[in-house]
Amino acid sequence: MRKKVFTTMLCLLFAILGITIPVLTLAAEPTSSITVTKYASDGTTVLAQVTKTVTEMEAELPVQGDGMIRYYLQGPTFDLGNLWDPHEKMNVESRDMGRPKGTAVKDLCDLVGGASSGDEIQVQASDGFSKTFDYDDVYLPEPELGKMVVCWYNEDFGGYVPDYSEGMRLVFYAETQNGSGMYVYGNWDMHETLAEPRWHYFYDGTLWPSSSGLSVKHVDRVNIFSNEEAPPHSGSTASLNAIANVILPVVGIELNLNSVDYGDLMPGQNSGTKTVIINNTGTVGCDVTVEIKGDTTTVQQFYEQSLFVQGIQYDVDTVIASVAVDGSSKVDTQLRLPSSWDQGGEQKATFIFWAEAQ
């Protein structure tokens, strides 16, 4: 499976897929149903379980969101002097969650008898990636946190799943705004509303708080780990404790840049070299390729003719870097504009970096 890091315009805009050591999802398809399970205090006995499709959730449970309010999370600040950014100004617009609709995690939990104080509630993706929250986070959220909602529709990103490609996605419906009037569940909000073990970090040698890493996508399960005792069994029993540690092969990369500007060029000129650092945030080594998506045919031709990566002219199938686990690779990019080029104006495109397990 290969994982793509989204980048926009020549703005290599990336989606932080941060780690709590490390946390990154496998490439997966949008989900269309959720199985809600309530476990007894032994962690294995199922007390209740139900599965609901998107159609059933929309028809039977309260719909959260009006398709008009836009919500945001926050990525790492990459500023050691401002790790938590209480004013929610840094790396917020890149964490635009759109204008979603969905079903509250609380309402899903109530389908199986609900949770109680002291219970843990886990939101899990189809590839096994998950985030766990405490009872108060889900049932009694502070305004800065807002309702936790599994979103199956997004006005800005395709509509309903599966067209909403990151759905179903956990979104935090923050009720407070930053100074720019944006509804943001930011890094400092995370610090103030969640217990420390629930905080999420992106790691590149430094632990950077990042609330966006809490936003599980492709959700297909909600699990309640309750304090209720398992019902007694009749007859004679014996027990054997077993333990195993499963390490999933997680493919993931992260870029160091928010934007790239090659400057002003004339036909026949070369731009300066721009270096992109690719960090492997998965659990397996990976080979990386890059794909150009131009807004127009002219833009596509411009970059296909002009872009050189590691000194080699762009080819969508060429491996530009092989990155070991916990490693990084520097990739030099440059534009070498042919002297025959005759189209002026600003040229904007999308670079998509693909990582594939070795």
N, C-alpha and C positions, 0 to 999 in steps of 0.2 A: 504494500500500500504506500502511496506517496501523499505527502502533505503539502498543501500550497500555502505560502505566506502571501496574503493579499497586499498589493501595493497599488496606489492610485496615482494617476497622471505621471509625470516624471516626478513624482512625489513619492515613489516607493513607500506608500502609506501601508504600515504593517499592523496586523492584529496581534497584540501581545498575547502569547499563549503561555503565560508565565508559569512559574513553578513554585511549589511549596517544598520541593526537593524531589525531582523536578515534576512539573505538572503540565502535560501536554496531551491533547486528544489525538487519536488516530483519525485519519480521514474517514468519514462515515456519511451515510445518507440521512436526510431528514427523517424524523420519526413521526408516526401518525397515531400512536396509542401509548398509554401509560399503564403500567401495572403497579398498583399500590399494595404494599405488604406490611402487615404489622407483626413484629416478632415479639416473643416472650423474652423475659430477662436472660434466658440462656443463649439468646442470639441466634437460635436455629429453629425453634418451634414456631410455626406459623399460626398466629391467632386468628387472622382474617386476611383475605386477599381479594382484590377486584381489579379488573382491567377495563379501561374506558378508552374509546376512540375519540379523535378530535371532534367528530360529529356529535357524539354523545355528550362530551364535555360542554360543548357550546350550547346544546339544547337543554341539558339537565342541571347545569351548575352556573352560578353567577359568572358573567363575563367581566373580566377586569381590563379596564382600558377602553377608551372611546375612539381610538384610532386617530386622535388629534394631538395628545400630549406626547412630546418627544422626551425620552429618557437617556441619560448618559451614565457611564461608569468612568473610571480613571485609570490610566496606565502609570508606569513608573515615572517619577520626575527626573531621574538621572541627575539629581542635584543633591550632593551630600549635605549641603546647608539647608535643604528644604525637603527632607525625605517624605513628609506626610502632607504638605501643602494644604493647610486648613482652609485657604481661600478658594481652592478647587479651580485653579487657573491653568495648571500645567498638564498637558497630555490628556485633555478631556474631549476635545472635539473629535479626536481619532477613535474615541470609544462611544460613538453614536449608536445607541441601540434602536433607533428609529421610533416609530409610533405603533407599538404593538398592542395586541389583544391576547388574552389567555385566561388561564384558570389558576386561582390562588393555590399555593401548596397547602395551605390550611384546609381549604375545601376538599382537596384530594385526600388529605389525611383523615378527614371526618367520614369519608366513605367506608373506612375500616374501623370505626370506633374512636377515631381521634387520638391525639397524643396528650400526655400529662406532664406536669412539671418534673424535670429530671430526665425526660426522654430525649433521645437524639433522633434527628430527622435527616436522612441522607437523600440527596438528589443525585441520580446516577444516569450516565449516558449509555448509549447502546454499546460503546466500546469498553465500558467498565470504568471510565473516569468518573469521579464523584466528588462532591463536596458535602460536608456534614455540618448541620446547624443545631443549636440548642432550641428547646421548646419555646422560650421567650422570643427568640428571633423570628419564629414562624407565626406564633399565636399572639404575641404582644410586641410587635415591632415598634421601635421609636420612629418618629416622623422622618429623621434623616435616613433611616433604612427603608421604611415603607414596606408595603406588601411584597412578599416573594411570589412571583407569578411565573408559571411555565407557559410561555407564549407560543401559540400555534398560528398566529396571523401577524403580519407586519405590513403596514401601509406603505413603507418605504423599501422593503426588501422582498418584493415578489407576491405579497398577499398571503394566502394560506400555504401551509406545508402541502406538498413538497416544494412548491415554487419558492417558499421562504426557506432558503437552503440551509440556514443555521438553526432552523426550528426542529423540534420544539426547544426553546432556549429559556433558561432561567434569567429573568430580568427583575431588578429591584425597583419598585415604583416609589422612588424617593418623593417625599412630600415637601421638601425644602429646596430652595433655589440658591445658586451661587450669585455673585455680583452681576453676572450677565443675564440673569433670569433663566438659567438652564437648570432643569431638574437633574441633579447629579448625586449619585451615591459615590462619594469620593473616598480617597485613601484615609483621610482623617475621620470621615464618618465611620469607616470600617474599624478604625482604632477605637472609636468611642462607643460603638453599638455592639460589637462582637467580642466574645472572649478571646484572649490572645492566641490560644491554640487554633482558632478559626481564621486568623488573619492569613492573607495570601501574599506571597512574595514572588517576584521574578528574580532569578539568580544569574548573574554573569560574572561571578567573582565577588559581587556585593549583593546583599539582600535588599531589593527595592520593593517597598509596599506597592501593591497593585490590586485595587478592588475589582478590576475587570477580569482577573483570573477566577473569581467566584462564579462567573456567569457560565454555567455548564450548558453546552449546546448538545443537540440530538438526545434530549432527555427521553428515556423510556421507562424509568422506574423511580418510584418514591418509596423509601423504606423507613419504617418507624421502628427503632430499637427501644422498646418500652421496658419499664420496670415491673410489668405484670408477670406473675408466676405462670409457668406452663401448667396446663391442667394435669391432674394426676392420672397415671396409667394403672390399670388393674393388672394383677398377676405379678410374676417375678421378673425382675429385670437385672441386667448387668450392663456396665458401661465401659467404654474404651475411649480415651481421649486421643484425638488425632490432630496433627498440625501440618500445614504445608505452606510454603511461601511461593506464590506464583508471580513471576515478573513478566509483564506483557512487553512484547517488542513495540515500543512506542517510537514512531518516527516524528521528528519535529525540529524545526529550525527557527531562528530569530535573527533579525537584521539589526544593525546598530544605527541606521539612519532613519530620519523622518522625511528627508527630501534630498533631491539631487538636482542641481542646476548646472548645465554644461556651458551656460553663458552665450555670448553672441558669436556666431560663426559665419564665415563667408565660404562659398564654394572653394574647395581645395585646402581648407584649413583643418587643423586638428584641435580638439578641445584639450583642456588640462585633464589629467588622470583623476578619476574619482574612485576611491577605494571603499568597497562595501565589505564589512566584516560579517561573516555568517557564523552564528553560534549554534552548535548542536545541543538542543535541549531535550532530546529524546533519550532512549535507552539502547539504541543501536547505531552503528555507524551508517552514514548515508552519503549518497551521491547526489549532487545538486545540478540542476539545469535551470535555464532561464527562458521564459517565453515572452515575446512582445505582443501586446494588444494595442494597436493603434485605433484612434477614434475614427479615422478615415483611411481610405486606401493610400492617399498621399503620405500620411503620417506613418503608416505601416511600412511603406517603401523607404521612407527616410531613415528609419531606425534599422531596418534590415540591411540597408546598404552602408550605414555609417557606424553602427555600434560594434566595437571591438571589446571582447572580454578576455582578459589575460593575454592580450596581444593577438587574439585570433578573432576573425570576423564572425559575427553572430551566426549561430546555427542552433535551432531549437533543440536538436538532439545531442548537442555536445555537452559533456559533463564539464562544468566549470570549476567544481571543487568536490573533493572527497573529505568529509569531516568525521573524525573519530568521535566516539562517545565522550562527552564533557569537553570536546575540543572546539576550536574555531579555525576559520580559514579566511585569509584576506584575498579579495577578488578585485582586481583593477579593471575599471571600465573607462572607455574613452570613445569619443565620437571623432571619426575621420571622414569628413564630408567630401564626397567626390567633387572634382572640379566641374563635372557636367551637371551638377544639381541646379535646377532652375526654378524652384518653388520657395518663395520667401514666407516670412511670418513665423509665429510661435508654433512649435511642434510639440504636442503633448501626447503621451502614450502611457500605457500601463505595463510595468514589468512584473511578471509573476514568477517567483522563485519556487521551483518544485524540488522536494526532497524525497528520495526513494531509498528504501533499506538496501544496504549492500548485501 
